Amino acid sequence: MNTIKEKTNRYLKIVRWSDEDNCYVGTCPGLFFGGCHGDNESAVYAELCDICEEVVEGKIERGIALPPPTVWRAENVPAGVDKSVFEWNPE
């Protein structure tokens, strides 16, 4: 994994509607606390992706290890585990 975007793709991003807040809320629980919110689901997701990239880049710049991934691809699955269960292909 070379790029910040590729590293960021290892973390689950969630955008959900919040009746309490009356807006969409975006979070990435495996990477950071907090998130973003707004009226447009796509815009919230785009903002969330930007935030995730900033967090990953900041950790790398400060020499802080990234947390374990929350999106599993076959190459990340520990030996002895059925990798077909975890296969994910974004294309």
QUITAVEN-V404326 format. One record per backbone hydrogen bond with DSSP energy under -0.5 kcal/mol. CO is the residue of the C=O (numbers start at 1). NH is the residue of the N-H. E is the energy in kcal/mol with one decimal. If there is no record, write none. Layout:
CO&NH&E, CO&NH&E
This chain:
3&7&-2.1, 4&8&-2.7, 5&9&-1.9, 7&10&-1.4, 8&11&-1.9, 10&70&-2.0, 10&71&-2.4, 14&27&-2.8, 16&25&-3.1, 17&19&-0.6, 18&22&-1.8, 18&23&-1.2, 23&18&-2.7, 24&38&-1.9, 25&16&-2.4, 26&36&-2.0, 27&14&-3.1, 28&31&-2.1, 28&32&-2.1, 34&28&-0.6, 36&26&-3.2, 38&24&-2.9, 39&41&-0.5, 40&44&-2.4, 41&45&-2.2, 42&46&-2.4, 43&47&-2.4, 44&48&-2.6, 45&49&-2.5, 46&50&-2.0, 47&51&-2.5, 48&52&-2.6, 49&53&-2.2, 50&54&-2.2, 51&55&-2.5, 52&56&-2.6, 53&57&-2.6, 54&58&-2.5, 55&59&-2.4, 56&60&-2.4, 57&61&-2.7, 58&62&-1.8, 59&64&-3.0, 60&63&-1.2, 70&72&-0.5, 73&76&-2.0, 73&77&-0.6, 74&77&-1.1, 78&81&-1.6, 81&83&-0.8, 82&85&-1.2, 83&86&-1.1, 83&87&-0.8
